[in-house]
Amino acid sequence: MTTWNRPRTTIPPKRRASKGPRKKRTRSEPRQYTITDLDRARDRVEAAKRRVDSDRTNRPHSRAGLECAQRQLHTIESDLRARGLLKG
């Protein structure tokens, strides 16, 4: 008997549990940075500067890590200044 003569059987669709109503996503509180975070961010900027200086190719995407680290450092510094933990 060949396979194309076999009667086809239908497969019933799967039943899913009904989902509840969708809720709005609540935003989490902004991060509370510390002086330790500031020191780590400064270390990351220095390490990124060393990597860029040792890179001989001079490609723009090689500076992306440095720019990201500098942006993060600026964010941490401004947060600490706003909270009065950093002078300046």
N, C-alpha and C positions, 0 to 999 in steps of 0.2 A: 504494500500500500504506500502510495506516495504522500508526502507531507502536504501537498497543496489541495488534496481532497478532504483533509480533516476539517470538521466543522470548527468554526472560530468561536471561542468563548470570550465573553466580555468581562473585563475586570472592573469590579465596582470601585468608584472613587473612594479615596481615604476620607474618613471622618476626622475632622480636627476639632479640638476643644475650642469653644468660642473664646475669643480674646475679649478682654474688658475694654472699656473706652480708653482712648489714648489721652494721656495727660501731658500737660506742658512740662518741659524739662526745667527744673529749677537750677539756677546757676550756683556753683559752689563759691564759697568765700574766697577772696583773693589771698594769695600766699603771703604769709607773714615772714619776711626775710630776716635773717639774723646777721650778726657781725661775722660769724663763721662762713655764711653763704657769700658775704662780700669778699673774704679772703680767698675762698675757692674760686670765685669768679675772676679775681685779679690773677690768680695762678693760671687759670684757663686762657686768659688774654695773653699772658707772657708766653705760654707754651705755643699758642697759635702764632704769635709773632715770630718765634723761633722757627716754626715749621715753614712759614712764608719766606723767611730770610734764607733758609736752606734750600728752598725749592728753586731750581734753576730755570724752570720752564716759563715763568712769568705769564701764566694763564689766568684769566679773571676768576674762574671758578675755584682756583686754589686759595683765593682770599676769602671765600665764603665762610669758612670756619672762624676766621679772625673777626669778620664783621658780625657774625652771630654772637660770638663771645663778647665783643664790645657792646652790642645792643643789650645783652643780658646784664652786663656789669652796670650799664647806665640805668637800667630798670631797677636793679637792686639798690644802687646809690640813691636814686630819687625816692624810692619807697622809704629807705632809712632816714633820709632828710625830712620827709613829710611827717614821719612819726617822731622826729626829734632825737633819734639815736645817733645821728651823724651830723657833725658840725660842718658848716660850709655853705 
